[in-house]
Amino acid sequence: MTTFSVDIPTIETDRLILREARESDLDTLATFMASERSHFVGGPLDRANCWRLISGSLGHWLLRGYGMWYIHHKADDRVIGACGFIFREGWDEPELGWNMHDGYEGKGYAFEAARAARAYGAQHFNLNGVISYIDPVNSRSIALAKHLGATFERNGSLLGEDANIYRHPLIGDTA
């Protein structure tokens, strides 16, 4: 039997902890992915497919050396979303992506997580000036990308769906 391991870094901000996906996150993820809010990130999905998301997230870290973090809210002691880097088959280049669960949007958590993930990725993974694929009707995500300093680069597609592609600014000297 072959055993794999990967060190997934933890990032801490004032209000959040960005950490690896865990099987214990399944209930929270299944609730979010069953909701209509999940349609911008591949949902709705049933519980079995949510388990696949968790295992796929861990596999992405193993294969690429970077990936998505689950956003843990310190005060509520619960997972409230995800943020990080995606570069799966079908992507043109690595993407900075994010999602927030019901009740946690509009409070600056996505901005806080995305800013921390983006800075970490630039410094540690050589992921600087990445893109974000955003559904053209996802006004909240477009607003967040702009708030992060990303600019509209072009119309494109991702896995057969229309997407606006926003380019994030370069962050400092990553040498």
Phi, psi and chi 1 to 4 in degrees:
 res  aa     phi    psi   chi1   chi2   chi3   chi4
   1 MET       -  135.3  176.5  169.1   83.2      -
   2 THR   -95.4  133.0  -57.5      -      -      -
   3 THR  -111.4  134.3  -57.7      -      -      -
   4 PHE  -112.2  149.0  -63.0  101.6      -      -
   5 SER  -145.2  153.1   67.2      -      -      -
   6 VAL  -145.7  137.7   61.3      -      -      -
   7 ASP   -89.1  112.4  -69.1  -36.9      -      -
   8 ILE  -100.6  117.4  -59.7  173.9      -      -
   9 PRO   -67.7  155.0   23.8  -30.9      -      -
  10 THR  -109.3  136.2  -61.5      -      -      -
  11 ILE  -117.0  131.9  -58.4  170.9      -      -
  12 GLU  -117.9  133.7 -169.5  164.6  -19.1      -
  13 THR  -116.9 -173.9   69.0      -      -      -
  14 ASP   -57.4  -42.2  -70.5  -19.4      -      -
  15 ARG  -114.4   -8.2  -57.6  179.2  -64.9  170.8
  16 LEU  -131.9  157.7  -51.6  170.5      -      -
  17 ILE  -125.7  123.5  -62.1  170.6      -      -
  18 LEU   -96.9  119.5  -80.3   64.2      -      -
  19 ARG  -141.8  173.1   57.2  138.3  172.5   99.4
  20 GLU   -64.1  157.2   77.6  -74.9  -14.0      -
  21 ALA   -69.4  145.7      -      -      -      -
  22 ARG  -131.6  150.3  -60.9  174.9 -176.3  164.8
  23 GLU   -59.9  -29.0 -167.0  168.5   14.2      -
  24 SER   -68.4   -8.7   60.3      -      -      -
  25 ASP   -84.6   -2.0  -63.0  -34.6      -      -
  26 LEU   -58.6  -45.5 -178.2   57.2      -      -
  27 ASP   -59.9  -46.8  -71.7  -20.4      -      -
  28 THR   -64.2  -44.7  -58.4      -      -      -
  29 LEU   -64.4  -42.6 -178.0   61.7      -      -
  30 ALA   -62.0  -38.4      -      -      -      -
  31 THR   -63.3  -47.4  -61.3      -      -      -
  32 PHE   -63.8  -47.1  169.6   68.6      -      -
  33 MET   -72.3  -14.0  -69.2  -55.8  -68.5      -
  34 ALA   -83.9  -14.0      -      -      -      -
  35 SER   -85.1  160.2   75.4      -      -      -
  36 GLU   -64.6  -26.6 -173.9   56.5   33.4      -
  37 ARG   -58.7  -24.8  -77.1 -176.7   57.7   84.7
  38 SER   -77.7   -4.8   70.0      -      -      -
  39 HIS   -65.8  -20.7   77.9  -83.0      -      -
  40 PHE   -77.3  -13.3  -72.1  124.6      -      -
  41 VAL  -125.7   33.9  -68.3      -      -      -
  42 GLY    93.8    4.0      -      -      -      -
  43 GLY   -96.8 -173.7      -      -      -      -
  44 PRO   -66.8  150.5  -18.1   28.5      -      -
  45 LEU  -131.9  151.8  -66.1  175.7      -      -
  46 ASP   -81.9  173.7   62.2   17.6      -      -
  47 ARG   -59.9  -41.8 -173.8  177.0  176.2   84.9
  48 ALA   -61.9  -40.5      -      -      -      -
  49 ASN   -72.5  -24.9  -79.7  -54.3      -      -
  50 CYS   -68.6  -37.3  -70.2      -      -      -
  51 TRP   -61.6  -39.0 -169.3   89.8      -      -
  52 ARG   -63.6  -35.8  -74.4 -177.3  175.9  158.3
  53 LEU   -61.5  -43.8  -76.2  179.2      -      -
  54 ILE   -63.1  -49.1  -69.9  171.1      -      -
  55 SER   -66.9  -34.8   63.1      -      -      -
  56 GLY   -65.8  -36.5      -      -      -      -
  57 SER   -62.5  -44.8  176.1      -      -      -
  58 LEU   -66.8  -38.5  -63.7  170.7      -      -
  59 GLY   -64.6  -36.3      -      -      -      -
  60 HIS   -60.6  -44.3 -167.8  -70.9      -      -
  61 TRP   -59.7  -41.8  -81.0   97.8      -      -
  62 LEU   -66.4  -43.9 -175.0   65.3      -      -
  63 LEU   -77.7  -38.2  -67.0  170.0      -      -
  64 ARG  -103.9  -22.9  -61.2  -78.4 -170.5 -153.6
  65 GLY    86.6    4.9      -      -      -      -
  66 TYR  -156.0  168.8   55.9   83.6      -      -
  67 GLY   177.3 -154.3      -      -      -      -
  68 MET   -92.6  141.6  -66.9  -70.2  -78.3      -
  69 TRP  -102.5  150.3  -71.8  -83.0      -      -
  70 TYR   -89.8  136.1  -80.8   38.6      -      -
  71 ILE   -90.3  114.3  -55.9  168.5      -      -
  72 HIS  -102.0  121.9 -175.0   91.9      -      -
  73 HIS   -84.1  118.3 -171.9  -95.8      -      -
  74 LYS   -60.5  -47.5  -69.3  178.0 -176.5  178.7
  75 ALA   -67.1  -38.4      -      -      -      -
  76 ASP   -91.9   -9.6  -72.5   -2.2      -      -
  77 ASP    51.1   49.8 -168.3   29.6      -      -
  78 ARG  -151.1  159.5   62.5  175.4  -65.6  164.4
  79 VAL   -77.2  131.1  171.0      -      -      -
  80 ILE  -122.2    4.2   62.8  168.8      -      -
  81 GLY   164.6 -165.1      -      -      -      -
  82 ALA  -146.4  153.3      -      -      -      -
  83 CYS  -159.1  143.2 -178.7      -      -      -
  84 GLY   154.7 -151.6      -      -      -      -
  85 PHE  -112.1  137.6  -59.9   98.8      -      -
  86 ILE  -128.1  129.1  -50.7  162.5      -      -
  87 PHE  -146.9   73.5 -170.1   30.5      -      -
  88 ARG   -94.9  171.1  -62.6 -178.3 -172.0  133.9
  89 GLU   -54.8  131.9 -179.2   62.9   28.7      -
  90 GLY   100.7  -14.3      -      -      -      -
  91 TRP   -87.4  142.6  -91.7 -117.0      -      -
  92 ASP   -73.0  -35.7  -66.5  -25.9      -      -
  93 GLU  -162.6  170.2   58.7 -175.7  -79.0      -
  94 PRO   -59.2  141.6  -24.6   34.9      -      -
  95 GLU  -118.6  142.7  172.3 -166.8   17.6      -
  96 LEU   -92.1  116.8  175.5   62.7      -      -
  97 GLY  -123.2  165.0      -      -      -      -
  98 TRP  -159.1  158.7   51.5   76.9      -      -
  99 ASN  -155.9  151.7   66.1   69.7      -      -
 100 MET  -125.5  141.8  -65.1  -56.1  -62.5      -
 101 HIS   -79.6  161.6  -63.6 -175.7      -      -
 102 ASP   -52.3  136.8  -69.0  -28.1      -      -
 103 GLY    90.0   -6.8      -      -      -      -
 104 TYR  -116.7    0.1  -67.8   93.5      -      -
 105 GLU   -80.4  156.1   63.8  -78.1  -23.6      -
 106 GLY    77.1   12.4      -      -      -      -
 107 LYS  -117.3    5.9  -62.4  178.0  171.4  136.0
 108 GLY    86.0    2.1      -      -      -      -
 109 TYR   -67.2  -43.0  -61.2  129.1      -      -
 110 ALA   -63.4  -40.9      -      -      -      -
 111 PHE   -62.4  -46.6  177.5   78.1      -      -
 112 GLU   -60.7  -44.9 -171.9  174.2  -31.4      -
 113 ALA   -68.8  -45.7      -      -      -      -
 114 ALA   -65.8  -40.0      -      -      -      -
 115 ARG   -63.6  -42.8 -173.6  175.3   58.4 -172.6
 116 ALA   -67.4  -43.6      -      -      -      -
 117 ALA   -64.1  -43.7      -      -      -      -
 118 ARG   -62.2  -43.5 -174.0  175.4   68.7 -179.3
 119 ALA   -64.2  -42.5      -      -      -      -
 120 TYR   -64.3  -44.4 -165.6   93.6      -      -
 121 GLY   -61.5  -39.9      -      -      -      -
 122 ALA   -65.7  -41.7      -      -      -      -
 123 GLN   -77.4  -38.9 -176.8  175.5   10.4      -
 124 HIS  -108.2  -22.9  -62.3  -78.7      -      -
 125 PHE  -117.4    5.1  -55.4  139.7      -      -
 126 ASN    56.9   34.8 -162.3   30.7      -      -
 127 LEU  -106.6   84.7  -63.7  173.3      -      -
 128 ASN  -122.2  133.0 -157.0   -3.9      -      -
 129 GLY    73.4   36.0      -      -      -      -
 130 VAL   -72.5  173.5  -63.6      -      -      -
 131 ILE  -106.2  166.7   62.2  168.7      -      -
 132 SER  -130.7  127.4  -71.2      -      -      -
 133 TYR   -84.9  125.3  -71.2  102.4      -      -
 134 ILE  -132.7  130.0  -57.3  176.8      -      -
 135 ASP   -57.5  131.8 -173.1  -56.0      -      -
 136 PRO   -57.3  -21.5  -22.4   30.7      -      -
 137 VAL   -97.9    1.9  -60.2      -      -      -
 138 ASN   -87.1   79.2 -170.3  -17.6      -      -
 139 SER   -62.8  -33.4   58.5      -      -      -
 140 ARG   -65.9  -42.9  -69.3 -171.4  105.5  131.0
 141 SER   -69.7  -37.8 -120.9      -      -      -
 142 ILE   -62.0  -44.0  -69.1  168.9      -      -
 143 ALA   -62.1  -40.4      -      -      -      -
 144 LEU   -65.5  -44.7  175.8   56.8      -      -
 145 ALA   -57.2  -45.4      -      -      -      -
 146 LYS   -64.7  -40.3  -70.6  177.7  178.6  178.0
 147 HIS   -62.7  -30.9 -172.8   51.0      -      -
 148 LEU   -78.9   -4.2  -72.6  162.1      -      -
 149 GLY    92.3    5.2      -      -      -      -
 150 ALA   -73.9  149.4      -      -      -      -
 151 THR  -123.4  148.3   55.4      -      -      -
 152 PHE   -61.6  127.8  176.7   80.5      -      -
 153 GLU  -105.4  -44.3 -176.1  173.2  -80.7      -
 154 ARG  -172.2  163.4   66.7 -172.7 -172.5  -83.7
 155 ASN   -81.4  144.5  -67.3  -45.9      -      -
 156 GLY  -155.1 -159.0      -      -      -      -
 157 SER  -148.6  158.0   66.1      -      -      -
 158 LEU  -139.8  118.3  178.5   62.6      -      -
 159 LEU    53.0   41.6  -56.3  176.0      -      -
 160 GLY    83.2    1.9      -      -      -      -
 161 GLU  -110.3  144.2  -61.4  -68.1  -33.1      -
 162 ASP   -60.8  142.4  -71.0  -20.4      -      -
 163 ALA  -148.6  141.2      -      -      -      -
 164 ASN   -88.3  137.2  -70.3  -19.7      -      -
 165 ILE  -108.4  119.5  -61.6  171.4      -      -
 166 TYR  -107.3  137.0  -76.9   79.2      -      -
 167 ARG  -103.8  126.8  176.5   74.3   56.8 -172.4
 168 HIS   -82.4  148.7  -68.9  -93.1      -      -
 169 PRO   -69.8  155.7   25.4  -32.5      -      -
 170 LEU   -65.8  145.0  -66.4  174.0      -      -
 171 ILE  -113.8  113.9  -60.8 -175.8      -      -
 172 GLY    42.1 -160.1      -      -      -      -
 173 ASP   -96.5  117.3  179.2   14.3      -      -
 174 THR   -94.8    9.6   59.6      -      -      -
 175 ALA   -71.1      -      -      -      -      -
